[in-house]
Amino acid sequence: MNGWIFIDKPKNITSFKVIKRLKKVLNIKKIGHTGTLDPFATGILAIALGEATKSIHYLNQNKVYKFNIVFGELKDTDDITGKTIKKSNILPTLNGIDQCIKKFIGKQRQIPPQFSAVKVNGKRAYKLARNNQKFELKAKDVFIKSIECSGAKNKNEYSFIMECSTGTYVRSIARDLGIMLGTYAYVSELRRVKIGKIEEKDIILLDKFEELVHIGDHFEVMHSIRDVLDDIPAVLIDQELSRKFRNGLSFEYINKKSENDYLLIETNTKFVGIGKAIEGKIKPVRVFNL
């Protein structure tokens, strides 16, 4: 069982719990995902099975989120599940929000939320935060391709849609936007609606997938490694080169455009692996036992 499934993560369940349930129902040892969703969040959870776990690193594509932000209140977790720490009577206007969110577009240095899975001296930040321990998190580079406010839900809550690089925290966006507008803010709803080319039409509810496993129809909703990585250019090779590649040997390949790029390596009948074009040769990076 080697491939990808895209689960619509339910609300109020951790991404780890989803993995645990799938591991049990599929009776599989090798399983992983491309990025957690907070327990209160829903949407696309990209899960790799078997040999597909080797390709997780290469599904490093932009993600699209739809979310709501409540203004005038600060939560310790920067989301609806946390304790209220501070309040403000200052509420932004739609025009004020539109002016501020433009400043988020492009490359940013973002500080993750205190309640996050980032490690601090080997310990998860959220565990330190729960124990009221003081610590500082370092800013990291993220990229916001687009962000827009799609309107007000009520006087202090607005809806947004954002496309961003992997590793971007929506809760940090809310926290920082609140500060820029002279007030406080937190995320009240969050849904991941796209990862690369994978959209909501490609996902399946966790309960529904478990039902399909019990009747043996789950293979119908699985995606092959080759299909999920089809944005990476492919190189077709013969059986002899395939054997060399699988044994860790490079082969000659001249294409200036592909220098230092990852390439999918395949034969007429099989997806072999991922290589990298370096100095006129393709060197093996990952070999798949399919």
C-alpha positions in Angstrom: 0.0 0.0 0.0 2.1 2.9 -1.4 0.4 6.2 -2.1 -1.4 9.3 -0.8 -4.8 9.9 0.7 -6.3 13.3 1.4 -8.5 13.3 4.5 -10.9 16.1 5.4 -9.8 16.4 9.0 -12.8 16.7 11.4 -13.0 19.5 14.0 -11.8 18.9 17.6 -9.4 16.1 16.8 -5.6 16.3 16.5 -3.8 15.4 13.3 -1.9 12.8 15.3 -5.2 11.1 16.3 -6.2 11.0 12.6 -2.9 9.3 11.8 -3.4 6.8 14.7 -6.9 5.9 13.4 -5.6 5.3 9.9 -2.6 3.3 11.1 -5.0 1.0 13.0 -7.7 0.6 10.3 -5.1 0.1 7.5 -2.8 -2.1 9.7 0.2 -0.2 8.3 3.5 0.9 9.9 4.9 3.5 7.5 2.6 6.5 7.5 3.2 10.3 7.7 1.8 13.7 6.7 2.9 17.0 5.2 1.9 19.3 8.1 -0.4 19.3 11.1 -3.7 21.1 11.4 -4.7 22.5 14.8 -7.4 20.5 16.6 -10.0 23.2 16.1 -9.2 23.4 12.3 -10.6 21.3 9.5 -9.7 20.6 5.9 -7.0 18.8 3.9 -4.6 16.6 5.7 -2.2 15.1 3.2 -1.2 11.6 4.3 1.5 9.4 2.8 1.4 5.6 3.1 4.2 3.1 2.7 6.9 4.1 0.1 5.0 7.4 -0.4 6.4 8.6 3.0 9.7 9.0 1.1 8.1 11.7 -1.0 6.7 13.9 1.8 9.6 16.3 1.5 8.8 17.0 -2.2 5.2 17.9 -1.6 6.4 21.3 -0.4 3.7 23.3 -2.1 1.7 26.4 -1.3 -1.4 26.0 0.9 -4.7 27.9 0.8 -6.6 28.6 4.0 -10.0 30.1 4.7 -10.3 31.5 8.2 -12.2 33.9 10.5 -10.6 36.4 12.8 -12.3 37.9 15.9 -10.9 41.3 16.9 -10.9 43.0 20.3 -9.8 39.9 22.3 -6.4 38.2 22.9 -6.3 34.4 23.6 -3.2 32.7 25.0 -3.3 30.2 22.1 -4.2 32.8 19.5 -7.3 30.8 18.6 -10.8 30.1 19.9 -9.7 27.2 22.2 -7.6 29.4 24.4 -8.1 31.5 27.6 -8.9 35.2 27.2 -5.9 37.2 28.4 -6.8 40.8 27.3 -9.7 42.7 25.8 -9.9 45.9 23.8 -12.8 48.1 22.7 -11.0 49.1 19.5 -12.5 47.3 16.5 -11.1 47.8 13.0 -13.0 48.8 9.9 -13.0 46.8 6.7 -11.0 49.5 5.0 -8.4 49.5 7.9 -8.1 45.7 7.5 -7.6 45.9 3.8 -4.8 48.5 4.2 -3.0 46.4 6.8 -3.2 43.0 5.1 -1.3 44.3 2.1 1.8 44.5 4.3 1.7 40.7 4.8 2.2 39.9 1.1 5.6 38.6 0.1 8.5 37.2 2.1 8.0 37.7 5.9 9.8 36.9 9.1 7.1 35.3 11.3 7.2 34.3 15.0 5.2 31.1 15.6 2.5 31.1 18.3 3.6 30.2 21.9 1.2 27.3 21.7 2.9 25.5 18.7 4.8 22.3 18.0 8.1 24.2 17.5 10.9 22.8 19.6 12.7 24.9 22.3 15.8 23.1 23.6 14.3 19.8 22.6 10.8 20.4 24.1 7.6 21.4 22.3 6.6 25.0 22.8 3.0 24.2 23.6 4.1 22.0 26.5 6.3 24.8 28.0 3.4 27.3 27.5 0.9 25.0 29.3 3.3 24.9 32.3 3.6 28.7 32.2 7.3 28.6 31.4 8.9 31.7 29.9 10.6 31.2 26.5 11.1 33.1 23.2 10.6 31.7 19.7 12.8 32.7 16.8 11.2 34.2 13.7 11.3 32.2 10.6 11.0 32.9 6.9 7.5 32.4 5.3 6.0 33.6 2.1 2.5 35.0 1.7 1.4 34.8 -2.0 -2.0 36.4 -1.4 -4.3 37.4 1.4 -7.7 39.1 1.3 -10.6 39.9 3.6 -13.8 38.6 2.1 -16.1 40.5 4.4 -17.6 40.9 7.9 -19.5 38.1 9.7 -20.4 40.6 12.4 -19.1 43.8 14.0 -15.9 42.1 15.4 -15.4 39.1 13.1 -14.1 39.0 9.6 -13.5 36.2 7.0 -10.2 35.8 5.1 -8.6 33.6 2.4 -4.8 33.3 2.1 -2.3 31.4 0.0 1.0 30.9 1.7 4.1 28.7 1.9 4.2 25.6 4.0 5.1 26.4 7.6 3.1 29.6 7.8 1.0 30.0 11.0 -2.5 31.5 10.4 -2.7 32.2 14.2 0.4 34.4 13.9 -1.2 36.3 11.1 -4.2 37.0 13.3 -2.1 38.0 16.3 0.1 40.3 14.2 -2.8 41.8 12.3 -4.5 42.7 15.6 -1.4 44.5 16.8 -1.0 46.4 13.5 -4.6 47.6 13.9 -4.1 48.7 17.5 -6.2 46.0 19.1 -6.1 42.2 19.7 -7.2 39.3 17.6 -7.5 35.5 17.4 -8.6 32.9 14.8 -12.1 31.6 15.4 -12.4 29.3 12.4 -9.8 27.7 10.2 -10.0 25.4 7.2 -7.2 24.3 4.8 -8.8 24.2 1.3 -5.9 23.5 -1.0 -2.4 22.0 -1.0 -0.7 22.5 -4.4 -3.1 21.0 -6.9 -5.1 19.1 -4.3 -8.5 20.7 -3.6 -11.6 20.0 -1.6 -13.0 17.8 -4.4 -10.1 15.4 -3.9 -10.6 14.8 -0.1 -12.6 12.3 1.8 -14.1 12.4 5.3 -12.2 10.3 7.9 -15.3 8.2 8.8 -16.1 7.6 5.2 -12.6 6.4 4.4 -12.7 4.0 7.3 -16.0 2.6 5.9 -14.3 2.1 2.5 -11.4 0.2 4.1 -13.8 -2.2 5.8 -15.4 -3.1 2.4 -12.1 -3.0 0.5 -12.9 0.0 -1.7 -10.4 2.5 -0.3 -7.9 2.0 -3.2 -10.3 3.9 -5.3 -9.6 7.2 -3.4 -5.9 6.7 -3.1 -3.4 8.8 -5.3 -0.2 7.4 -6.6 3.2 9.0 -5.7 3.7 9.8 -9.4 0.3 11.6 -9.6 0.9 13.7 -6.5 4.4 14.8 -7.7 3.4 15.5 -11.3 4.5 19.2 -11.0 8.1 18.0 -10.9 9.6 17.4 -14.5 10.0 13.8 -15.5 12.8 12.0 -17.3 12.1 8.7 -19.1 14.9 6.1 -18.9 15.4 2.5 -20.1 15.7 -0.6 -17.9 19.5 -0.6 -17.9 19.7 3.0 -16.5 16.9 2.2 -14.1 19.0 -0.6 -12.6 22.0 1.7 -12.3 19.8 4.5 -10.7 18.3 2.0 -8.2 21.8 0.9 -7.2 22.8 4.5 -6.4 24.7 5.3 -9.6 24.4 8.5 -11.6 23.9 8.8 -15.3 24.7 11.6 -17.9 22.0 14.2 -18.5 22.5 17.6 -20.2 19.7 20.1 -19.7 20.7 23.6 -18.4 17.2 24.4 -17.4 17.1 21.4 -14.9 20.5 22.1 -13.3 20.0 21.6 -9.5 16.3 20.8 -9.9 14.6 17.7 -8.7 13.4 15.3 -11.5 11.1 12.3 -11.5 12.8 9.3 -12.9 10.6 6.7 -14.6 10.6 3.9 -17.2 7.8 3.0 -19.6 6.2 0.8 -16.9 7.4 2.0 -13.5 8.1 5.1 -11.4 11.7 4.6 -10.2 12.5 7.6 -8.0 13.6 11.2 -7.6 17.0 12.5 -8.9 18.8 15.8 -9.0 20.6 17.3 -12.0 24.1 18.2 -11.0 27.0 19.0 -13.4 25.6 17.2 -16.3 24.5 14.1 -14.4 21.4 12.9 -12.6 22.2 11.7 -9.2 19.8 9.5 -7.2 18.1 11.3 -4.3 15.2 8.9 -3.5 14.6 5.4 -4.9 11.1 3.9 -4.5 10.5 0.2 -4.1 7.2 -0.1 -5.9 
